[in-house]
Amino acid sequence: MSTWVAPVSRDRWADLAPALQSLGWNYGPGWEPSFLRAYGAEPNQPKRLFYGALWDGVGEELGRFPTPSPATADPGASPG
């Protein structure tokens, strides 16, 4: 029997940043301080912006995970 283990981020801001984005989208502004207090986290704007940008798919602009443009992508290529 194999055991599946969920991957765990070493930096919790990788999880907190998209959670804060979702919180704002779903409930509007003003909830972030309460959310961060509940998680015992201090605000960290640089990490929030960095991980939020990765979540939004701008990794190429941050020098991470370059993605081919649709015009040059090979539709028959396997992912990976």
C-alpha positions as CSV (number, residue, x, y, z in Angstrom):
1,M,0.0,0.0,0.0
2,S,1.4,3.4,-1.0
3,T,1.0,6.5,1.0
4,W,0.2,9.8,-0.6
5,V,1.7,12.9,1.0
6,A,0.5,16.4,0.1
7,P,3.3,18.7,-0.9
8,V,3.9,21.4,1.7
9,S,5.2,24.8,0.9
10,R,8.3,25.8,2.9
11,D,7.1,29.4,2.8
12,R,3.5,29.8,4.0
13,W,3.2,33.0,1.9
14,A,3.0,30.8,-1.1
15,D,-0.4,29.8,0.3
16,L,-1.4,33.0,2.1
17,A,-0.9,35.3,-0.9
18,P,-3.5,33.5,-3.2
19,A,-5.8,33.0,-0.1
20,L,-5.7,36.8,0.4
21,Q,-6.5,37.4,-3.2
22,S,-9.4,35.1,-3.1
23,L,-10.6,36.6,0.1
24,G,-10.7,40.0,-1.5
25,W,-12.4,38.8,-4.7
26,N,-15.1,36.9,-2.7
27,Y,-15.7,39.2,0.3
28,G,-14.3,42.6,-0.7
29,P,-11.7,44.7,1.0
30,G,-10.9,44.9,4.7
31,W,-10.7,41.3,5.7
32,E,-7.0,40.8,5.4
33,P,-6.0,41.9,8.9
34,S,-8.4,39.5,10.5
35,F,-7.4,36.7,8.3
36,L,-3.7,37.2,9.0
37,R,-4.3,37.5,12.7
38,A,-6.3,34.2,12.7
39,Y,-3.3,32.5,11.0
40,G,-0.8,34.2,13.3
41,A,1.0,35.8,10.4
42,E,2.3,39.3,10.1
43,P,1.7,41.3,6.9
44,N,4.5,40.9,4.4
45,Q,3.9,43.0,1.4
46,P,7.0,41.9,-0.7
47,K,6.2,38.2,-0.3
48,R,2.5,38.8,-0.9
49,L,3.2,40.6,-4.1
50,F,5.8,38.0,-5.2
51,Y,3.6,34.9,-4.6
52,G,0.5,36.7,-5.8
53,A,2.2,37.5,-9.1
54,L,3.3,33.8,-9.4
55,W,-0.2,32.7,-8.7
56,D,-1.5,35.1,-11.4
57,G,0.8,33.5,-13.9
58,V,3.4,36.2,-14.4
59,G,6.3,33.9,-13.5
60,E,8.1,34.9,-16.7
61,E,8.2,38.5,-15.7
62,L,9.7,37.5,-12.4
63,G,12.4,35.4,-14.1
64,R,10.7,32.2,-13.2
65,F,9.1,29.4,-15.2
66,P,9.3,30.9,-18.7
67,T,6.2,30.0,-20.7
68,P,6.1,30.0,-24.5
69,S,3.8,32.5,-26.2
70,P,0.7,30.9,-27.9
71,A,2.1,31.8,-31.3
72,T,5.3,29.7,-30.7
73,A,3.9,26.9,-28.6
74,D,3.8,23.4,-30.0
75,P,0.3,22.1,-29.5
76,G,1.5,18.5,-30.1
77,A,4.2,18.7,-27.4
78,S,3.7,16.7,-24.2
79,P,3.6,18.7,-21.0
80,G,6.5,18.8,-18.9
